[in-house]
Structure formats: structure tokens, C-alpha cells
Amino acid sequence: MTPITYARHRFPPDVIRHAVWVYLRLTLSYREVEELLAERGLDVSSETARR
């Protein structure tokens, strides 16, 4: 299995992994993920979370 590459992404791998974990584990909408990340000081749009 090839490792996941995060090349050309704006955010560090840890932030991406956390957003995906929150979305899948807590079954939240993209907007709710956006709000949770905003509380942590990250300016991420719901469209970015969707991608």
C-alpha cells in the first residue's frame, strides 16, 4: 500500500487527519467541522473540509 501524500495541501497532515476523524467519528456536517476547527483557531471553509 502506498503512503498517503499531503503534497499541495494548505494545512499540515495533523489538521487534515483531525478534520477527517471528526467528520467520520462524530458524524458531523462539513459546516460543523468548520465551526469546530474555527474554535481551535483554524480558518477552514466547509468547502475545504469537503475536499
Distance bins in CASP14 RR format, pairs under 12 A and 6 or more apart:
PFRMAT RR
TARGET T0000
AUTHOR 0000-0000-0000
RMODE 2
METHOD distances of the structure
MODEL  1
3 13 0 0 0 0 0 1 0 0 0 0 0
4 13 0 0 0 0 1 0 0 0 0 0 0
4 16 0 0 0 0 1 0 0 0 0 0 0
4 17 0 0 0 0 1 0 0 0 0 0 0
4 20 0 0 0 0 0 1 0 0 0 0 0
5 13 0 0 0 0 1 0 0 0 0 0 0
5 16 0 0 0 0 0 1 0 0 0 0 0
6 12 1 0 0 1 0 0 0 0 0 0 0
6 13 1 0 1 0 0 0 0 0 0 0 0
6 14 0 0 0 0 1 0 0 0 0 0 0
6 15 0 0 0 0 1 0 0 0 0 0 0
6 16 1 0 0 1 0 0 0 0 0 0 0
6 17 0 0 0 0 1 0 0 0 0 0 0
6 20 0 0 0 0 0 1 0 0 0 0 0
7 13 0 0 0 0 0 1 0 0 0 0 0
7 16 0 0 0 0 0 1 0 0 0 0 0
8 16 0 0 0 0 0 1 0 0 0 0 0
8 51 0 0 0 0 0 1 0 0 0 0 0
9 15 0 0 0 0 1 0 0 0 0 0 0
9 16 1 0 0 1 0 0 0 0 0 0 0
9 17 0 0 0 0 0 1 0 0 0 0 0
9 19 0 0 0 0 0 1 0 0 0 0 0
9 44 0 0 0 0 0 1 0 0 0 0 0
9 48 0 0 0 0 1 0 0 0 0 0 0
9 51 0 0 0 0 1 0 0 0 0 0 0
10 16 0 0 0 0 1 0 0 0 0 0 0
10 19 0 0 0 0 0 1 0 0 0 0 0
10 42 0 0 0 0 0 1 0 0 0 0 0
10 43 0 0 0 0 0 1 0 0 0 0 0
10 44 0 0 0 0 1 0 0 0 0 0 0
10 45 0 0 0 0 0 1 0 0 0 0 0
10 48 1 0 0 1 0 0 0 0 0 0 0
10 49 0 0 0 0 0 1 0 0 0 0 0
10 51 0 0 0 0 0 1 0 0 0 0 0
11 17 0 0 0 0 1 0 0 0 0 0 0
11 18 0 0 0 0 1 0 0 0 0 0 0
11 19 0 0 0 0 1 0 0 0 0 0 0
11 20 0 0 0 0 0 1 0 0 0 0 0
11 37 0 0 0 0 1 0 0 0 0 0 0
11 40 0 0 0 0 0 1 0 0 0 0 0
11 41 0 0 0 0 0 1 0 0 0 0 0
11 42 1 0 0 1 0 0 0 0 0 0 0
11 43 0 0 0 0 0 1 0 0 0 0 0
11 44 1 0 0 1 0 0 0 0 0 0 0
11 45 0 0 0 0 0 1 0 0 0 0 0
11 48 0 0 0 0 1 0 0 0 0 0 0
11 49 0 0 0 0 0 1 0 0 0 0 0
11 51 0 0 0 0 0 1 0 0 0 0 0
12 18 0 0 0 0 1 0 0 0 0 0 0
12 19 0 0 0 0 0 1 0 0 0 0 0
12 42 0 0 0 0 0 1 0 0 0 0 0
13 19 0 0 0 0 0 1 0 0 0 0 0
13 20 0 0 0 0 0 1 0 0 0 0 0
14 20 0 0 0 0 0 1 0 0 0 0 0
14 21 0 0 0 0 0 1 0 0 0 0 0
14 37 0 0 0 0 0 1 0 0 0 0 0
14 40 0 0 0 0 0 1 0 0 0 0 0
14 42 0 0 0 0 0 1 0 0 0 0 0
15 21 0 0 0 0 0 1 0 0 0 0 0
15 22 0 0 0 0 0 1 0 0 0 0 0
15 33 0 0 0 0 0 1 0 0 0 0 0
15 36 0 0 0 0 0 1 0 0 0 0 0
15 37 1 0 0 1 0 0 0 0 0 0 0
15 40 0 0 0 0 1 0 0 0 0 0 0
15 41 0 0 0 0 0 1 0 0 0 0 0
15 42 1 0 0 1 0 0 0 0 0 0 0
15 43 0 0 0 0 0 1 0 0 0 0 0
15 44 1 0 0 1 0 0 0 0 0 0 0
15 48 0 0 0 0 0 1 0 0 0 0 0
15 49 0 0 0 0 0 1 0 0 0 0 0
16 22 0 0 0 0 0 1 0 0 0 0 0
16 23 0 0 0 0 0 1 0 0 0 0 0
16 33 0 0 0 0 0 1 0 0 0 0 0
16 37 0 0 0 0 0 1 0 0 0 0 0
16 42 0 0 0 0 0 1 0 0 0 0 0
16 44 0 0 0 0 1 0 0 0 0 0 0
16 48 0 0 0 0 1 0 0 0 0 0 0
16 49 0 0 0 0 1 0 0 0 0 0 0
16 51 0 0 0 0 0 1 0 0 0 0 0
17 23 0 0 0 0 0 1 0 0 0 0 0
17 24 0 0 0 0 0 1 0 0 0 0 0
17 25 0 0 0 0 0 1 0 0 0 0 0
18 24 0 0 0 0 0 1 0 0 0 0 0
18 25 0 0 0 0 0 1 0 0 0 0 0
18 26 0 0 0 0 0 1 0 0 0 0 0
18 33 0 0 0 0 1 0 0 0 0 0 0
18 36 0 0 0 0 1 0 0 0 0 0 0
18 37 1 0 0 1 0 0 0 0 0 0 0
18 40 0 0 0 0 1 0 0 0 0 0 0
18 42 0 0 0 0 1 0 0 0 0 0 0
18 44 0 0 0 0 0 1 0 0 0 0 0
18 49 0 0 0 0 0 1 0 0 0 0 0
19 25 0 0 0 0 0 1 0 0 0 0 0
19 26 0 0 0 0 0 1 0 0 0 0 0
19 28 0 0 0 0 1 0 0 0 0 0 0
19 30 0 0 0 0 1 0 0 0 0 0 0
19 32 0 0 0 0 0 1 0 0 0 0 0
19 33 1 0 1 0 0 0 0 0 0 0 0
19 34 0 0 0 0 1 0 0 0 0 0 0
19 35 0 0 0 0 0 1 0 0 0 0 0
19 36 0 0 0 0 1 0 0 0 0 0 0
19 37 1 0 0 1 0 0 0 0 0 0 0
19 38 0 0 0 0 0 1 0 0 0 0 0
19 40 0 0 0 0 0 1 0 0 0 0 0
19 42 0 0 0 0 1 0 0 0 0 0 0
19 44 1 0 0 1 0 0 0 0 0 0 0
19 45 0 0 0 0 0 1 0 0 0 0 0
19 46 0 0 0 0 0 1 0 0 0 0 0
19 48 0 0 0 0 1 0 0 0 0 0 0
19 49 1 0 1 0 0 0 0 0 0 0 0
19 50 0 0 0 0 0 1 0 0 0 0 0
19 51 0 0 0 0 0 1 0 0 0 0 0
20 26 0 0 0 0 0 1 0 0 0 0 0
20 28 0 0 0 0 0 1 0 0 0 0 0
20 30 0 0 0 0 0 1 0 0 0 0 0
20 33 0 0 0 0 1 0 0 0 0 0 0
20 37 0 0 0 0 0 1 0 0 0 0 0
20 44 0 0 0 0 0 1 0 0 0 0 0
20 49 0 0 0 0 1 0 0 0 0 0 0
20 50 0 0 0 0 0 1 0 0 0 0 0
20 51 0 0 0 0 0 1 0 0 0 0 0
21 27 0 0 0 0 0 1 0 0 0 0 0
21 28 0 0 0 0 0 1 0 0 0 0 0
21 33 0 0 0 0 1 0 0 0 0 0 0
21 36 0 0 0 0 0 1 0 0 0 0 0
21 37 0 0 0 0 0 1 0 0 0 0 0
21 49 0 0 0 0 0 1 0 0 0 0 0
22 28 1 0 0 1 0 0 0 0 0 0 0
22 29 0 0 0 0 0 1 0 0 0 0 0
22 30 0 0 0 0 0 1 0 0 0 0 0
22 32 0 0 0 0 1 0 0 0 0 0 0
22 33 1 0 1 0 0 0 0 0 0 0 0
22 34 0 0 0 0 0 1 0 0 0 0 0
22 35 0 0 0 0 0 1 0 0 0 0 0
22 36 1 0 1 0 0 0 0 0 0 0 0
22 37 0 0 0 0 1 0 0 0 0 0 0
22 39 0 0 0 0 0 1 0 0 0 0 0
22 40 0 0 0 0 0 1 0 0 0 0 0
22 42 0 0 0 0 0 1 0 0 0 0 0
22 44 0 0 0 0 0 1 0 0 0 0 0
22 49 0 0 0 0 1 0 0 0 0 0 0
23 29 0 0 0 0 1 0 0 0 0 0 0
23 30 1 0 0 1 0 0 0 0 0 0 0
23 31 0 0 0 0 0 1 0 0 0 0 0
23 32 0 0 0 0 1 0 0 0 0 0 0
23 33 1 0 1 0 0 0 0 0 0 0 0
23 34 0 0 0 0 0 1 0 0 0 0 0
23 36 0 0 0 0 1 0 0 0 0 0 0
23 37 0 0 0 0 0 1 0 0 0 0 0
23 44 0 0 0 0 0 1 0 0 0 0 0
23 46 0 0 0 0 0 1 0 0 0 0 0
23 49 1 0 0 1 0 0 0 0 0 0 0
23 50 0 0 0 0 1 0 0 0 0 0 0
23 51 0 0 0 0 0 1 0 0 0 0 0
24 30 0 0 0 0 0 1 0 0 0 0 0
24 33 0 0 0 0 0 1 0 0 0 0 0
24 49 0 0 0 0 0 1 0 0 0 0 0
25 33 0 0 0 0 0 1 0 0 0 0 0
25 36 0 0 0 0 0 1 0 0 0 0 0
26 32 0 0 0 0 1 0 0 0 0 0 0
26 33 0 0 0 0 1 0 0 0 0 0 0
26 36 0 0 0 0 1 0 0 0 0 0 0
27 33 0 0 0 0 0 1 0 0 0 0 0
28 34 0 0 0 0 1 0 0 0 0 0 0
28 35 0 0 0 0 1 0 0 0 0 0 0
28 36 1 0 0 1 0 0 0 0 0 0 0
28 37 0 0 0 0 0 1 0 0 0 0 0
28 46 0 0 0 0 0 1 0 0 0 0 0
28 49 0 0 0 0 1 0 0 0 0 0 0
29 35 0 0 0 0 1 0 0 0 0 0 0
29 36 0 0 0 0 0 1 0 0 0 0 0
29 46 1 0 0 1 0 0 0 0 0 0 0
29 49 0 0 0 0 1 0 0 0 0 0 0
29 50 0 0 0 0 1 0 0 0 0 0 0
30 36 0 0 0 0 0 1 0 0 0 0 0
30 37 0 0 0 0 0 1 0 0 0 0 0
30 44 0 0 0 0 1 0 0 0 0 0 0
30 45 0 0 0 0 1 0 0 0 0 0 0
30 46 1 0 1 0 0 0 0 0 0 0 0
30 47 1 0 0 1 0 0 0 0 0 0 0
30 48 0 0 0 0 1 0 0 0 0 0 0
30 49 1 0 1 0 0 0 0 0 0 0 0
30 50 1 0 1 0 0 0 0 0 0 0 0
30 51 0 0 0 0 1 0 0 0 0 0 0
31 37 0 0 0 0 0 1 0 0 0 0 0
31 38 0 0 0 0 0 1 0 0 0 0 0
31 44 0 0 0 0 0 1 0 0 0 0 0
31 45 0 0 0 0 1 0 0 0 0 0 0
31 46 1 0 1 0 0 0 0 0 0 0 0
31 47 0 0 0 0 0 1 0 0 0 0 0
31 48 0 0 0 0 0 1 0 0 0 0 0
31 49 0 0 0 0 1 0 0 0 0 0 0
31 50 0 0 0 0 1 0 0 0 0 0 0
32 38 0 0 0 0 0 1 0 0 0 0 0
32 39 0 0 0 0 0 1 0 0 0 0 0
32 44 0 0 0 0 0 1 0 0 0 0 0
32 46 0 0 0 0 1 0 0 0 0 0 0
32 49 0 0 0 0 1 0 0 0 0 0 0
33 39 0 0 0 0 0 1 0 0 0 0 0
33 40 0 0 0 0 0 1 0 0 0 0 0
33 42 0 0 0 0 0 1 0 0 0 0 0
33 44 1 0 0 1 0 0 0 0 0 0 0
33 45 0 0 0 0 0 1 0 0 0 0 0
33 46 1 0 0 1 0 0 0 0 0 0 0
33 47 0 0 0 0 0 1 0 0 0 0 0
33 48 0 0 0 0 1 0 0 0 0 0 0
33 49 1 0 1 0 0 0 0 0 0 0 0
33 50 0 0 0 0 1 0 0 0 0 0 0
34 40 0 0 0 0 0 1 0 0 0 0 0
34 41 0 0 0 0 0 1 0 0 0 0 0
34 42 0 0 0 0 1 0 0 0 0 0 0
34 43 0 0 0 0 1 0 0 0 0 0 0
34 44 1 0 1 0 0 0 0 0 0 0 0
34 45 1 0 0 1 0 0 0 0 0 0 0
34 46 1 0 1 0 0 0 0 0 0 0 0
34 47 0 0 0 0 1 0 0 0 0 0 0
34 48 0 0 0 0 1 0 0 0 0 0 0
34 49 1 0 1 0 0 0 0 0 0 0 0
34 50 0 0 0 0 1 0 0 0 0 0 0
35 41 0 0 0 0 0 1 0 0 0 0 0
35 42 0 0 0 0 0 1 0 0 0 0 0
35 43 0 0 0 0 0 1 0 0 0 0 0
35 44 0 0 0 0 1 0 0 0 0 0 0
35 45 0 0 0 0 0 1 0 0 0 0 0
35 46 0 0 0 0 1 0 0 0 0 0 0
35 49 0 0 0 0 0 1 0 0 0 0 0
36 42 0 0 0 0 1 0 0 0 0 0 0
36 44 0 0 0 0 1 0 0 0 0 0 0
36 46 0 0 0 0 0 1 0 0 0 0 0
36 49 0 0 0 0 1 0 0 0 0 0 0
37 43 0 0 0 0 1 0 0 0 0 0 0
37 44 1 0 1 0 0 0 0 0 0 0 0
37 45 0 0 0 0 1 0 0 0 0 0 0
37 46 0 0 0 0 0 1 0 0 0 0 0
37 48 0 0 0 0 1 0 0 0 0 0 0
37 49 1 0 0 1 0 0 0 0 0 0 0
38 44 1 0 0 1 0 0 0 0 0 0 0
38 45 0 0 0 0 1 0 0 0 0 0 0
38 46 0 0 0 0 0 1 0 0 0 0 0
38 48 0 0 0 0 0 1 0 0 0 0 0
38 49 0 0 0 0 0 1 0 0 0 0 0
42 48 0 0 0 0 1 0 0 0 0 0 0
42 49 0 0 0 0 0 1 0 0 0 0 0
43 49 0 0 0 0 0 1 0 0 0 0 0
44 50 0 0 0 0 0 1 0 0 0 0 0
44 51 0 0 0 0 0 1 0 0 0 0 0
45 51 0 0 0 0 1 0 0 0 0 0 0
END
